[in-house]
Amino acid sequence: MRILLLIILLLSMLAQAKENDNCGSNELSIELAHLIINDKGQMRKTIRCNPILAKVAGQKAKIMAQNGMVNHDIEGSPNARLEAAGYKLPHKYGTAFGNQVESIAGGYSNAKSVWEAFKASDGHRSHLLGLIPFFEEQDEIGVGFYKKNDSPHEEYWVVYLAKGITKDQR
């Protein structure tokens, strides 16, 4: 009986680890997602990893690196980018020039340093920790990281924390 319980526990842990892999586009982005989710100041009760958000975040990080800039509106607004990828946002968000979902940074070589920088910024901290009710209801995350040595910032980070029109859009 103990062996059966141990096997069930192990399978449950493996399933949870696999689900958490949907948080990011690579190891560093997954690490940042875990720092955000598990921060002691996090106001959200739960945050689910979303593979669409992670994919789009990884793409956006690469686009910023290729352009050598940290900018929300490269190739369209963040809200429009998610909508185009099939992640439907509540209608109140809007799409044209909208950004209630994206936090970005450049020039930080590891997840811990970019997380500290995000927390030092009022706007990013409020978004990522859900410090106001609008942000607190955002319960799905995807994180992207891209490194390009010959670009101005070298490291590019994108975090999407959003509320979909339905849960767990895939």
N, C-alpha and C positions, 0 to 999 in steps of 0.2 A: 504493500500500500504506500509506503514512504517513497519507494522508487517511482511509482506512478505519479504521485504528487510532485516529486522533483522534476520528472519529465514534463508534466503540464506547466510547471513554473518556468522551466527553461524554454519551452516553446512559446509561452506568453512573452517572455523577455525578448526572444528573437523576433517575434512579430512586432513588438513595440520598437525595437531597434530598426527594423526595416521601415516602419511607418515614419520614424524620425529621419531616415535618409531622404524622405520626400521634402525635407525642409530646405535643402540647398543643392546647388549645382556641383559642389565639390566639398572636400573635407573642411576647408577653412570656412566656407559659407555655412555648413552644417554646425560647426563649432559656434559661430556667431548666433545662429538661430537658438541654440541651446542656452547661450548666455542671456539672450533676451527673454526666452520663455521662463527660465529659472531664476531670474533676478529677484532679489528679496523685495524690490519696490514694484514688481509687476502687479497691476491691478486686475488683470483679467483672471478669471477662475480657470479657464482652459484656453489653450491656443493649439489649433490643429495645423499640422504641416499640409501644404497643398502643392501638388506637383506642377500645376499650371503656374502658380505664383513663383515657384522655384525656377522653372524653365525660363519664364519671362525675365526674372531678376538676373539670371546668368547671361541671357542675351543682352540685356541693357548694360550690364557691367562691361561686356566685351565692346559694345558700341561706344561707350564712354572712353574706353582705352584706345580704340581705333581713332577716335576724334581728339584724344588728348585733353578731354575736359570733363569736369563733374558738373552736369547740367540736367535738370529735370525734364526739359522740353526737347531734347535731341530726338528727332524723328517722331514728334508728337507728344502729347501730354501723357503722364503716367496713367490716368484713368482710361484714356483712349487706347493706350497700349494693352492694358488688361482686357478691355472689351474686345479688341481685335484678336486677341489670343483665345477668346471664348470664355473668359472669366467675367460673368455678368455681375455688375455692381448694382446696388439699389438706385432707383431713378433719381433720388435726391442728390446723388454725387455729381451727376452731369459728366460729360466727357470732354467737351471743348475746353482746352487749357485748364482742366481740372487736375488737382492733386490733393487728395485726402488719404493716399495710400502708400506713398513712396518716401523713403529716407535714403539718402545717398551720401557717399564720402569717397575721398581719394587720398592716397599717400600714407596709408596705415598698413604696416606689414603683417599684422596678426589680428585675430579676432578680438582679443582682450583690449588692445590699444584702440581699435575703432569703436568698440563698445563704450569705452571710457570717454572717447570724444563725443559720441552720440549723447551720452548722459550729461555731458557738460553743456550741451546746446538745448535751450529751453524748448524749441519747437520739436526737435528730434526726441528728446526725453518724453515730452507729452504724448507724442504719437506712439513711440515704441513701448512705453510702459502703461499706456491707456489711462493717463492722468485726468482726462475729462471724459464725460459720458459718451460723446460722439466717438472718440477713439477706443474707449473701453469695450464697445460692442464689436469692434473688429477682432475676429477670433481665428483668422487663418493667416499663416505666414509662409513666405518663400524668400530665400536669401540667395544672392549671387555674388561671386567674387571672380575677378579676372586680373591677371598680372601681365603687364607688357613693359619690359625693361626699357625700351626706347621711347616711352611716352612720359609726359611731364610729371604725372603723379605715380606712375608705375603700378600701384595697386588701386583697384576700383571696387567699391562695395555698393550693393543695392539691396534694400530690404523692402519687401511689400508686406504690409500688415493690412488686411482688408476684411470687409464683410461682404460676402457674396449674396446675390439675390436669393440663392439657395445654398444650403450647406454642402460642403465637400464636392464642389464642381470638379470634374475631371476632364 
